[in-house]
Amino acid sequence: MLQVSILKANPELVKQQLKKKHFKQPELVDSIISLDDSRKKIQAEYDAVQSELNTAAKAIGTMMGKGDKAGADAVKLQVAALKLALEPLKQKMVETEKQLTETLILLPNLPATEVPEGKTPEENEIVRTGGMVPILGEDAIPHWELTTQYNLINFELGNKITGSGFPVYIGKGAKLQRSLIQYFLDFNTAAGYTEYLPPFMVNEDSAYATGQLPDKEGQMYHAKEDNLYLIPTAEVPVTNVYRDTILKESDFPVKMTAYSPCFRREAGSYGKEVRGLNRVHQFEKVEIIQIVHPEKSYEVLDEMVAHVEKLLQSLELPYRILRLCGGDMGFASAITYDFEVYSAAQQRWLEVSSVSNFESFQANRLKCRFKGIEGKTQLVHTLNGSALALPRIVACLLENNQKSGEIQLPSVLHPYFGSPKI
């Protein structure tokens, strides 16, 4: 959530930045400023009446001490009238604050200056590429055929048990999943991240705090009777570890990693772009999260991008890093880098990670602050990234490493999987 002070400091600049994100209601900036002005005016009126009330209450005590009962009784009537005057002001203030918050949460985060102009994925900037694209034989097949051939994943069984988009991993397919999860966690903890195993459902406050609500309500599975949401990413519960918390400057950086299943409705479409593991409703992911000093967040962003890049390099997969344009960025993000790996069998790039700096946007909702050396309380900056999301990593590992009668695995996975190949 944006701070009102940022909007009021330069409303026209804020509108320009929102335009970069292709936000369709820039007039909300003026509405928020007007509501905040009204809130301050009501607060001033309330404070003035409260001050008058406090003065009158003290006067009653003084008069009673002097034996002036008649004077005290007169002031008591005045106090009663002032108390009555406070009630509508208090109610008006509550209503105005509610309206202000409900309008403010509709604004997305402002894009950083480095974010390129653009509206569609085609307008994202390629920052750099790495790895070698393998040359496959004519008999190469996509992962949805490979997983059937090697009995690794059964999509039809998942469809029977639950529905489309809920694959069942079997035998070596399940072991490969487990191997990747353990390797990713080990890679992250070796870099100083503390491992968490969070709940896989969150309450409304947690989903609101990280920006999933109200923006992504339709994408989350909702257990209505308990009013709990299945998590779309471990970012949600893990970042909320520090909701309503005041940190010390010496606590920075806070580095957390977590494995979790992720649940997303994902608007359904058809064709090879969403076939097999390309788009599923339940998948596994390992996340990295950092909570840092505001002056360090862009330095940390570069560090996190480099961390994910090294992880992809260790898997020997061809990859590219994209800086997302304003129109393709998430609601809460100030800047996002996407990682894509190349599927040689499908001959297309598949997204496997997003690394984002939210600046103080999430922190303002989380009420996560820190007390600096001078004793001043400020909002922290939060960042997160996938390290990594498994479905498309698995798809590319299988497709890119298929040989006659076997699938070779990168050397880093051999001790985890217990074999160099499937």
C-alpha positions as CSV (number, residue, x, y, z in Angstrom):
1,M,0.0,0.0,0.0
2,L,1.3,3.4,-0.9
3,Q,1.9,6.0,1.7
4,V,-0.4,9.0,1.5
5,S,2.6,11.3,2.0
6,I,4.1,10.1,-1.3
7,L,0.9,10.9,-3.1
8,K,0.6,14.4,-1.6
9,A,4.2,15.3,-2.2
10,N,3.8,15.2,-6.0
11,P,0.4,13.9,-7.2
12,E,1.1,14.6,-10.9
13,L,4.3,12.5,-10.8
14,V,2.4,9.7,-9.1
15,K,-0.2,9.7,-11.9
16,Q,2.6,9.6,-14.5
17,Q,4.1,6.6,-12.7
18,L,0.7,4.9,-12.5
19,K,0.3,5.5,-16.2
20,K,3.5,3.5,-16.8
21,K,1.7,0.5,-15.1
22,H,-1.3,1.2,-17.3
23,F,-3.5,1.8,-14.3
24,K,-6.9,2.9,-15.5
25,Q,-8.0,5.1,-12.5
26,P,-5.5,7.8,-11.9
27,E,-8.3,10.0,-10.5
28,L,-8.1,7.9,-7.4
29,V,-5.0,9.9,-6.4
30,D,-7.0,13.1,-6.1
31,S,-9.8,11.3,-4.2
32,I,-7.3,9.9,-1.7
33,I,-5.7,13.4,-1.2
34,S,-9.2,14.9,-0.7
35,L,-10.2,12.1,1.8
36,D,-6.9,12.6,3.7
37,D,-7.6,16.4,3.9
38,S,-11.1,15.7,5.2
39,R,-9.7,13.2,7.8
40,K,-7.2,15.8,9.1
41,K,-9.9,18.5,9.3
42,I,-12.3,16.1,11.2
43,Q,-9.3,15.1,13.5
44,A,-8.6,18.8,14.2
45,E,-12.2,19.4,15.1
46,Y,-12.3,16.4,17.3
47,D,-9.0,17.4,19.0
48,A,-10.4,20.9,19.6
49,V,-13.6,19.6,21.3
50,Q,-11.6,17.0,23.3
51,S,-9.2,19.8,24.5
52,E,-12.2,21.9,25.5
53,L,-13.7,18.9,27.3
54,N,-10.4,18.2,29.2
55,T,-10.2,21.9,30.3
56,A,-13.9,21.8,31.5
57,A,-13.3,18.5,33.4
58,K,-10.4,20.1,35.3
59,A,-12.5,23.1,36.0
60,I,-15.1,21.0,37.8
61,G,-12.5,19.6,40.2
62,T,-11.2,23.1,40.9
63,M,-14.7,24.5,41.6
64,M,-15.6,21.5,43.8
65,G,-12.4,22.1,45.8
66,K,-13.5,25.7,46.4
67,G,-17.0,24.7,47.3
68,D,-18.6,26.2,44.2
69,K,-21.1,23.4,43.6
70,A,-23.4,25.6,41.4
71,G,-20.5,26.5,39.2
72,A,-19.4,22.9,39.0
73,D,-22.9,21.8,38.1
74,A,-23.1,24.3,35.3
75,V,-19.7,23.1,33.9
76,K,-21.0,19.5,34.1
77,L,-23.8,20.4,31.7
78,Q,-21.2,21.9,29.4
79,V,-19.1,18.6,29.6
80,A,-22.2,16.5,28.7
81,A,-22.8,18.7,25.7
82,L,-19.2,18.4,24.6
83,K,-19.3,14.6,24.9
84,L,-22.4,14.6,22.7
85,A,-20.6,16.7,20.2
86,L,-17.6,14.3,20.1
87,E,-19.7,11.2,19.1
88,P,-20.7,12.3,15.5
89,L,-17.1,13.6,14.9
90,K,-15.7,10.2,16.0
91,Q,-18.1,8.3,13.8
92,K,-17.4,10.6,10.9
93,M,-13.6,10.1,11.4
94,V,-14.0,6.3,11.4
95,E,-16.1,6.4,8.2
96,T,-13.6,8.7,6.5
97,E,-10.6,6.6,7.5
98,K,-12.3,3.5,6.2
99,Q,-13.1,5.1,2.9
100,L,-9.5,6.4,2.7
101,T,-8.1,2.9,3.2
102,E,-10.5,1.2,0.9
103,T,-9.5,3.7,-1.9
104,L,-5.8,3.6,-1.1
105,I,-5.6,-0.2,-1.5
106,L,-6.8,0.0,-5.0
107,L,-3.6,1.7,-6.1
108,P,-0.8,-0.5,-7.3
109,N,2.8,0.1,-6.3
110,L,4.7,2.7,-8.3
111,P,7.2,1.4,-10.9
112,A,10.9,2.1,-10.3
113,T,12.6,4.5,-12.8
114,E,14.5,1.5,-14.4
115,V,11.2,-0.2,-15.4
116,P,10.7,0.1,-19.2
117,E,7.6,1.4,-20.9
118,G,5.3,-1.2,-22.4
119,K,2.1,-3.1,-21.8
120,T,2.7,-6.7,-23.1
121,P,5.3,-9.4,-22.4
122,E,6.7,-8.8,-25.9
123,E,7.9,-5.4,-24.6
124,N,9.9,-6.7,-21.7
125,E,13.7,-6.1,-21.9
126,I,16.1,-9.0,-22.2
127,V,18.9,-8.2,-19.7
128,R,21.1,-11.1,-20.5
129,T,21.2,-14.8,-21.5
130,G,23.2,-17.8,-20.5
131,G,23.7,-21.5,-21.1
132,M,23.7,-23.5,-24.3
133,V,20.5,-24.5,-26.2
134,P,20.8,-28.2,-26.8
135,I,20.3,-29.7,-30.3
136,L,17.9,-32.5,-30.0
137,G,17.4,-35.4,-32.5
138,E,14.4,-35.7,-34.8
139,D,12.8,-38.2,-32.4
140,A,12.7,-35.6,-29.5
141,I,9.3,-35.4,-27.8
142,P,7.8,-32.9,-25.3
143,H,7.6,-33.6,-21.6
144,W,4.0,-34.6,-21.5
145,E,5.0,-37.6,-23.7
146,L,8.3,-38.2,-21.9
147,T,6.5,-38.4,-18.5
148,T,4.2,-41.1,-19.9
149,Q,6.9,-43.0,-21.6
150,Y,9.0,-43.2,-18.4
151,N,6.0,-43.4,-16.1
152,L,7.0,-40.2,-14.2
153,I,3.8,-38.2,-14.1
154,N,0.2,-39.2,-14.8
155,F,-1.9,-36.2,-15.8
156,E,-5.1,-38.3,-16.5
157,L,-4.9,-39.8,-13.0
158,G,-4.7,-36.3,-11.5
159,N,-7.7,-35.3,-13.6
160,K,-9.7,-38.3,-12.2
161,I,-8.7,-37.6,-8.5
162,T,-9.1,-33.9,-8.6
163,G,-9.4,-32.2,-11.9
164,S,-7.3,-30.7,-14.8
165,G,-4.1,-29.1,-13.6
166,F,-3.4,-31.5,-10.7
167,P,-0.7,-33.9,-11.8
168,V,0.3,-37.1,-10.0
169,Y,4.0,-37.7,-9.7
170,I,5.0,-41.4,-9.7
171,G,8.2,-43.3,-8.8
172,K,11.2,-41.6,-10.2
173,G,9.0,-38.6,-11.1
174,A,8.2,-38.1,-7.5
175,K,11.9,-38.6,-6.5
176,L,13.0,-36.0,-9.0
177,Q,10.6,-33.5,-7.5
178,R,11.9,-34.3,-4.0
179,S,15.5,-34.1,-5.2
180,L,15.0,-30.7,-6.7
181,I,13.2,-29.3,-3.7
182,Q,16.0,-30.5,-1.4
183,Y,18.7,-29.2,-3.7
184,F,17.1,-25.8,-4.0
185,L,16.7,-25.5,-0.2
186,D,20.3,-26.5,0.4
187,F,21.5,-24.0,-2.2
188,N,19.5,-21.2,-0.5
189,T,20.5,-22.1,3.1
190,A,24.2,-22.2,2.0
191,A,23.7,-18.6,0.9
192,G,22.5,-17.6,4.4
193,Y,18.8,-18.0,4.1
194,T,17.0,-19.5,7.1
195,E,14.6,-22.3,6.2
196,Y,10.9,-22.1,7.2
197,L,8.1,-24.6,6.7
198,P,5.0,-22.4,6.8
199,P,1.2,-23.2,6.8
200,F,-0.2,-23.8,3.4
201,M,-3.3,-21.8,4.2
202,V,-3.5,-18.2,5.3
203,N,-6.1,-15.9,6.8
204,E,-7.5,-12.8,5.1
205,D,-5.1,-10.4,7.0
206,S,-2.1,-12.3,5.7
207,A,-3.3,-12.3,2.1
208,Y,-4.1,-8.6,2.4
209,A,-0.7,-7.8,3.9
210,T,1.3,-9.1,0.9
211,G,-1.0,-7.7,-1.7
212,Q,-2.9,-10.8,-2.8
213,L,-6.1,-9.2,-1.6
214,P,-8.0,-7.6,-3.1
215,D,-6.0,-7.7,-6.3
216,K,-5.8,-11.5,-6.8
217,E,-8.9,-12.7,-5.0
218,G,-10.2,-14.6,-8.1
219,Q,-6.9,-16.5,-8.6
220,M,-6.8,-18.0,-5.0
221,Y,-8.7,-21.0,-3.8
222,H,-10.9,-20.0,-0.9
223,A,-12.2,-22.2,2.0
224,K,-15.2,-20.0,2.6
225,E,-16.5,-21.7,5.8
226,D,-13.2,-21.0,7.6
227,N,-12.4,-17.9,5.5
228,L,-8.9,-19.2,4.7
229,Y,-7.0,-19.1,1.4
230,L,-4.7,-21.8,0.0
231,I,-1.4,-20.1,-0.7
232,P,-0.4,-19.1,-4.2
233,T,3.2,-18.9,-3.1
234,A,5.2,-19.3,0.1
235,E,5.9,-15.6,-0.1
236,V,2.5,-15.0,1.6
237,P,2.9,-16.9,4.9
238,V,6.7,-16.4,5.2
239,T,6.6,-12.6,4.7
240,N,3.8,-12.4,7.3
241,V,6.2,-13.8,9.9
242,Y,7.1,-10.2,10.3
243,R,3.7,-8.6,10.2
244,D,3.1,-6.1,13.0
245,T,6.8,-6.2,13.9
246,I,9.4,-3.5,14.7
247,L,12.9,-4.7,13.9
248,K,16.2,-3.3,14.9
249,E,18.6,-2.0,12.3
250,S,21.1,-4.7,13.5
251,D,18.5,-7.4,12.4
252,F,19.1,-6.7,8.7
253,P,19.2,-8.5,6.4
254,V,16.4,-10.9,7.3
255,K,16.8,-13.8,4.8
256,M,14.2,-16.6,4.6
257,T,13.6,-19.5,2.3
258,A,10.7,-22.0,2.2
259,Y,9.3,-24.9,0.2
260,S,5.6,-25.1,-0.3
261,P,2.9,-26.4,-2.7
262,C,1.3,-23.5,-4.4
263,F,-2.4,-23.3,-5.5
264,R,-3.6,-21.0,-8.3
265,R,-6.8,-21.0,-10.3
266,E,-5.1,-19.7,-13.5
267,A,-7.5,-18.8,-16.2
268,G,-7.9,-21.9,-18.4
269,S,-6.9,-22.0,-22.1
270,Y,-6.0,-24.7,-24.5
271,G,-3.0,-25.7,-26.6
272,K,0.6,-26.7,-26.0
273,E,1.3,-23.4,-24.2
274,V,-0.6,-24.7,-21.2
275,R,-0.2,-28.4,-21.8
276,G,1.4,-30.8,-19.3
277,L,3.5,-28.9,-16.7
278,N,3.4,-25.6,-18.6
279,R,0.4,-24.4,-16.5
280,V,-1.0,-26.3,-13.5
281,H,-3.3,-25.4,-10.5
282,Q,-1.1,-27.1,-7.9
283,F,2.7,-27.1,-8.1
284,E,5.8,-27.0,-5.9
285,K,8.1,-24.0,-5.4
286,V,11.0,-22.9,-3.3
287,E,10.9,-19.2,-2.4
288,I,13.5,-16.7,-1.1
289,I,12.4,-13.6,0.8
290,Q,14.5,-10.7,2.2
291,I,13.5,-7.9,4.6
292,V,16.1,-5.2,4.4
293,H,17.0,-1.5,5.1
294,P,15.4,0.8,2.5
295,E,18.8,2.1,1.4
296,K,20.0,-1.5,0.6
297,S,17.0,-2.9,-1.3
298,Y,18.3,-2.4,-4.8
299,E,21.7,-3.8,-3.9
300,V,19.9,-6.8,-2.4
301,L,17.7,-7.1,-5.6
302,D,20.9,-7.5,-7.7
303,E,22.2,-10.1,-5.2
304,M,19.0,-12.1,-5.4
305,V,19.0,-12.0,-9.2
306,A,22.6,-13.2,-9.2
307,H,21.6,-16.0,-6.7
308,V,18.8,-17.4,-9.0
309,E,21.1,-17.1,-12.0
310,K,23.8,-19.2,-10.3
311,L,21.1,-21.8,-9.4
312,L,20.0,-22.0,-13.1
313,Q,23.6,-22.3,-14.2
314,S,24.2,-25.2,-11.9
315,L,21.2,-27.0,-13.5
316,E,22.9,-26.5,-16.9
317,L,19.8,-25.0,-18.5
318,P,19.8,-22.3,-21.1
319,Y,18.1,-19.2,-19.6
320,R,17.4,-15.5,-20.1
321,I,16.7,-12.7,-17.7
322,L,14.0,-10.2,-18.5
323,R,13.2,-6.8,-16.9
324,L,9.5,-6.5,-17.0
325,C,7.8,-3.5,-18.6
326,G,5.3,-1.5,-16.5
327,G,2.2,-3.1,-18.0
328,D,3.4,-6.7,-17.4
329,M,4.4,-6.2,-13.7
330,G,2.5,-7.4,-10.7
331,F,0.3,-5.2,-8.6
332,A,2.6,-4.9,-5.6
333,S,6.0,-4.8,-7.4
334,A,8.2,-1.8,-8.0
335,I,10.5,-3.7,-10.3
336,T,10.5,-7.4,-11.4
337,Y,13.1,-9.6,-13.2
338,D,11.7,-12.8,-14.8
339,F,13.9,-15.8,-15.5
340,E,12.9,-18.1,-18.4
341,V,14.5,-21.4,-19.5
342,Y,14.5,-22.6,-23.0
343,S,12.5,-25.8,-23.9
344,A,14.3,-27.4,-26.8
345,A,11.5,-29.9,-27.5
346,Q,8.8,-27.2,-27.4
347,Q,11.1,-24.6,-28.9
348,R,9.9,-21.8,-26.6
349,W,10.9,-20.0,-23.4
350,L,9.2,-20.9,-20.1
351,E,9.1,-18.7,-17.1
352,V,10.6,-20.3,-13.9
353,S,11.2,-17.4,-11.6
354,S,10.3,-13.8,-10.8
355,V,12.5,-11.7,-8.5
356,S,10.8,-8.5,-7.2
357,N,11.5,-5.5,-5.1
358,F,8.3,-4.3,-3.4
359,E,10.1,-1.4,-1.7
360,S,7.8,-0.3,1.2
361,F,4.5,-1.3,-0.5
362,Q,4.1,-4.6,1.3
363,A,5.7,-3.3,4.5
364,N,3.1,-0.6,4.8
365,R,0.3,-3.2,4.7
366,L,2.3,-5.6,7.0
367,K,3.1,-2.7,9.4
368,C,6.7,-4.1,9.4
369,R,9.0,-1.3,10.5
370,F,12.5,-0.8,12.0
371,K,13.9,1.6,14.5
372,G,17.0,3.3,13.1
373,I,20.1,4.4,15.0
374,E,18.5,7.8,15.5
375,G,15.5,6.2,17.1
376,K,13.2,7.1,14.2
377,T,10.7,4.3,13.1
378,Q,10.6,3.6,9.3
379,L,9.1,1.1,7.0
380,V,11.3,-1.8,5.8
381,H,11.7,-2.9,2.2
382,T,10.7,-6.4,1.2
383,L,11.9,-8.6,-1.7
384,N,11.1,-12.1,-2.9
385,G,11.9,-14.5,-5.7
386,S,11.4,-18.1,-6.8
387,A,14.4,-20.3,-6.4
388,L,12.9,-22.1,-8.1
389,A,9.4,-23.0,-9.3
390,L,9.5,-26.7,-10.2
391,P,7.0,-27.6,-13.0
392,R,8.7,-25.9,-15.9
393,I,12.2,-26.7,-14.5
394,V,11.2,-30.3,-14.6
395,A,9.7,-29.9,-18.1
396,C,13.0,-28.4,-19.4
397,L,15.2,-30.9,-17.6
398,L,13.4,-33.8,-19.1
399,E,13.1,-32.3,-22.6
400,N,16.5,-30.9,-23.0
401,N,18.4,-33.9,-21.6
402,Q,16.5,-36.7,-23.4
403,K,18.8,-39.2,-25.2
404,S,18.0,-42.5,-26.8
405,G,16.4,-44.6,-24.0
406,E,17.3,-42.3,-21.1
407,I,17.2,-38.8,-19.6
408,Q,20.5,-37.5,-18.3
409,L,20.5,-35.3,-15.2
410,P,22.8,-32.4,-14.3
411,S,25.7,-33.4,-12.0
412,V,24.4,-31.3,-9.1
413,L,21.4,-33.6,-8.8
414,H,23.2,-36.9,-8.9
415,P,23.8,-37.2,-5.1
416,Y,20.1,-36.1,-4.5
417,F,18.6,-38.4,-7.0
418,G,21.0,-41.2,-6.4
419,S,21.6,-41.7,-10.2
420,P,23.0,-39.7,-13.1
421,K,20.0,-40.6,-15.3
422,I,16.5,-41.8,-15.6
